[in-house]
């Protein structure tokens, strides 16, 4: 059986934790930051865990990561 190709876009966005969960960065931090509160911007800094419904699709895209 041939090796699977990693989706490079997904590999740049997701990382797998030792427990098997998928870690990702929060969105809405790129521009139009003046109207967002300091608390909201600070909370967007921390990495988020991918929702359970999306984990299977993400694992398919990053089989070796």
C-alpha positions as CSV (number, residue, x, y, z in Angstrom):
1,X,0.0,0.0,0.0
2,X,1.4,3.4,-0.9
3,X,2.2,6.1,1.7
4,X,-0.4,8.6,2.4
5,X,0.1,12.3,1.5
6,X,-0.2,14.8,4.3
7,X,-2.4,17.8,3.5
8,X,0.2,20.6,3.9
9,X,-2.4,23.3,4.7
10,X,-3.7,21.2,7.6
11,X,-0.1,20.4,8.7
12,X,0.6,24.1,9.2
13,X,-2.6,24.7,11.1
14,X,-2.9,21.6,13.4
15,X,-0.7,19.8,15.8
16,X,-1.4,16.6,17.7
17,X,-0.9,16.5,21.5
18,X,0.6,13.5,23.2
19,X,-2.9,12.4,24.3
20,X,-4.1,12.4,20.7
21,X,-6.2,15.6,20.7
22,X,-5.7,18.2,18.0
23,X,-4.5,21.6,18.9
24,X,-5.2,24.7,16.7
25,X,-4.9,28.5,16.8
26,X,-7.9,30.7,17.3
27,X,-9.3,32.8,14.4
28,X,-10.2,36.5,14.4
29,X,-6.8,37.8,15.4
30,X,-5.5,39.2,12.1
31,X,-7.1,42.6,11.6
32,X,-9.8,44.9,12.8
33,X,-8.4,44.6,16.3
34,X,-9.4,48.0,17.6
35,X,-13.0,47.2,18.2
36,X,-12.2,43.9,20.0
37,X,-11.8,44.1,23.8
38,X,-8.4,43.4,25.4
39,X,-9.8,40.4,27.2
40,X,-11.1,38.9,23.9
41,X,-7.8,39.4,22.2
42,X,-5.8,37.9,25.1
43,X,-8.1,34.8,25.2
44,X,-7.6,34.4,21.4
45,X,-3.9,34.1,21.9
46,X,-4.0,30.8,23.7
47,X,-4.2,27.6,21.6
48,X,-7.6,25.9,21.3
49,X,-8.5,22.2,21.0
50,X,-10.3,21.2,17.8
51,X,-14.0,20.3,18.3
52,X,-14.7,16.6,18.7
53,X,-16.8,16.5,15.5
54,X,-13.8,17.7,13.4
55,X,-11.1,15.5,14.8
56,X,-11.6,12.6,12.5
57,X,-11.3,14.8,9.4
58,X,-8.2,16.4,10.7
59,X,-6.5,13.1,11.5
60,X,-7.1,12.0,8.0
61,X,-5.4,15.1,6.7
62,X,-2.3,14.7,9.0
63,X,-1.7,10.9,9.2
64,X,2.0,11.2,10.3
65,X,2.1,14.4,12.4
